[in-house]
Amino acid sequence: MARANGKVILLGEHAVVYGVPAIAAGIERGVEARARPAESSSLRIGERRALPGDDSDLGRAFAALLGALAAPKLAVEATLELPPGSGLGASAALGVAIARAVLEETGSAPDSARVLAAAAAWEGVYHGNPSGVDAAAAAHAGCLLFDKINGPRPLTLGRDLILAIGLAGPPASTKLMVEGVARLRERRPAVVDKALEGIRALVGNAKLCLEAGDLPGLGSLMNYNQMLLSGLFVSTEGIERCCGLARDAGALGAKLTGAGGGGAVVALCDGTSEPILGAWRAAGVECFGSAVRGSVGEASVRT
């Protein structure tokens, strides 16, 4: 059995499109996958089934992944623990877990470069030219600093992070949200560029907070990042409500994670996630907790 993590973006989404670094964290919920030899290749994810190269995006993604690994005929089953399309990296986690399962079944070493290349082929079907941050976070258990030039770089954490993750509303299209920010930049370049530089400064300070274990400082930076994202019109009433509920319940910081327009909110907790999760549940918000450990390493392949 192979495994990969979901992810949250602690700071830097949208700005990363313009070369600003982002900080991502792998979360405990993710994907488990198993592969076995078969007369013809197939993929099952819950009730969804696909054949490589069929008319579905899932079939095309599966074919791209198998091709990247030069894999033999395999039947693959995957279990998704994340809500799809909510900015939590479900697609990339599927790509990483399935690639690991294929390599495990074929007796190949779970080489990180091969896994990430196969996951990129998978993600390319869905997102065209993915940045790679989701797949990098799916393959690691800790925090990563990511930018388009240098790619992912692991961060050493001074303290574990306890997170609460809530679904603030139906997800929006990542493509449409990114295009919306691009249009705003065309109309008001000075405003957007100022926000991007502000996010760059927040990410730089957040890196220092993570390394020093300064969680109150990190939470404040997350709140400021949310303010700047609101100014880019990617927040929603549901996201702001979830952030407010989390802060009122004792969260050190709370913000959207991912493209915005709906989807997920991540809150940094002070010791325990239960007060925030309780407040969200009382308000009818689907949610769960996760920990990000201080030691960083590639996510394990569990058997």
Number of C-alpha atoms within 10 A of each C-alpha: 17 25 27 34 33 30 33 25 26 29 32 27 24 23 23 20 15 13 14 22 26 28 26 27 29 33 26 20 22 25 26 25 26 22 25 15 14 12 9 11 20 19 21 16 17 10 5 9 14 20 19 21 14 13 10 13 15 23 20 21 26 30 23 22 28 22 15 18 16 10 16 16 16 20 18 21 19 22 16 18 15 20 17 13 19 26 28 29 26 25 25 31 32 28 29 35 29 32 31 32 28 29 20 19 17 15 9 11 11 16 10 14 9 17 27 21 19 27 32 27 25 32 27 18 19 15 13 12 11 16 18 21 24 30 32 31 33 36 29 22 27 29 32 25 22 25 22 16 9 9 14 22 13 21 21 19 22 17 17 16 23 18 27 25 29 27 24 28 20 13 19 18 17 18 11 12 19 17 12 15 18 18 12 14 15 11 11 11 13 11 13 20 14 12 19 22 13 16 28 21 15 21 24 16 14 24 21 16 20 21 15 14 18 15 24 16 17 24 24 17 25 27 20 19 27 25 15 19 24 17 13 20 14 22 22 17 12 19 28 19 13 29 26 15 19 30 19 13 18 17 25 21 28 31 32 36 28 29 25 29 24 25 27 29 30 29 30 28 27 18 12 18 23 15 17 30 24 17 18 25 14 10 12 11 18 15 18 18 20 16 20 19 20 19 15 17 15 16 18 13 17 11 8
